[in-house]
Amino acid sequence: MIADLDTLLTALYVELTDRIIPSGGFTRRGPGKPPEVTDAELVCLAVAQVLLRFDDERHWLRAAAKAGRAPVPAAAGTK
């Protein structure tokens, strides 16, 4: 099932970055640092969280840390 989820999330990410976000004109502009996580990555994380039935971020980050990969760069140090 994880391979299927990886395939789904990869396809969703590609669709978001290649077609949906550019066609809608959704761009972040203005002062400040660019975000560490893109909008497409955030959507993919939300979809994965729902499909894996994690009710909150704390459980999600704990499960990702146990799996050996952090869902976002900022969560790499989360234990």
C-alpha positions as CSV (number, residue, x, y, z in Angstrom):
1,M,0.0,0.0,0.0
2,I,2.9,2.4,0.7
3,A,4.2,2.1,-2.8
4,D,0.7,3.0,-4.1
5,L,0.5,6.0,-1.8
6,D,4.0,7.1,-2.9
7,T,2.8,6.9,-6.5
8,L,-0.4,8.8,-5.8
9,L,1.4,11.5,-3.9
10,T,4.1,11.8,-6.7
11,A,1.4,12.1,-9.3
12,L,-0.5,14.7,-7.3
13,Y,2.7,16.7,-6.7
14,V,3.5,16.7,-10.4
15,E,-0.1,17.7,-11.4
16,L,-0.1,20.5,-8.8
17,T,3.3,22.0,-9.8
18,D,2.9,21.6,-13.6
19,R,-0.7,22.4,-14.2
20,I,-2.9,23.5,-11.3
21,I,-0.9,26.1,-9.5
22,P,0.6,27.8,-12.6
23,S,-2.8,27.9,-14.4
24,G,-4.5,29.5,-11.4
25,G,-1.9,32.2,-11.0
26,F,-1.2,31.1,-7.4
27,T,2.2,32.6,-6.7
28,R,3.7,33.9,-3.5
29,R,5.3,37.3,-3.9
30,G,6.4,40.0,-1.5
31,P,9.0,40.7,1.1
32,G,10.4,38.0,3.4
33,K,12.0,34.6,3.1
34,P,10.5,32.2,0.7
35,P,8.6,29.4,2.4
36,E,10.4,26.2,3.3
37,V,7.5,24.1,2.1
38,T,5.8,24.8,-1.2
39,D,2.0,24.8,-1.6
40,A,2.2,21.6,-3.6
41,E,4.1,19.9,-0.8
42,L,1.7,21.1,1.8
43,V,-1.3,19.7,-0.2
44,C,0.5,16.4,-0.6
45,L,1.2,16.2,3.1
46,A,-2.5,16.9,3.9
47,V,-3.7,14.2,1.5
48,A,-1.2,11.7,2.9
49,Q,-2.3,12.5,6.5
50,V,-6.0,11.9,5.6
51,L,-5.4,8.7,3.7
52,L,-3.2,7.3,6.5
53,R,-5.9,8.3,9.0
54,F,-3.8,10.4,11.3
55,D,-6.0,12.7,13.3
56,D,-3.5,15.4,14.3
57,E,0.0,16.6,13.4
58,R,1.6,15.3,16.5
59,H,0.8,11.7,15.6
60,W,1.7,12.4,12.0
61,L,5.1,13.7,12.8
62,R,5.8,10.9,15.3
63,A,4.9,8.3,12.7
64,A,7.0,10.0,10.1
65,A,10.0,10.0,12.5
66,K,9.6,6.3,13.2
67,A,9.4,5.6,9.5
68,G,12.8,7.2,9.1
69,R,11.8,10.1,6.9
70,A,10.6,13.5,7.9
71,P,7.6,14.8,5.9
72,V,9.0,18.3,5.9
73,P,12.5,19.7,6.4
74,A,11.5,21.5,9.6
75,A,10.3,18.2,11.2
76,A,13.6,16.5,10.7
77,G,14.6,17.3,14.3
78,T,11.2,16.4,15.8
79,K,11.2,13.4,18.1
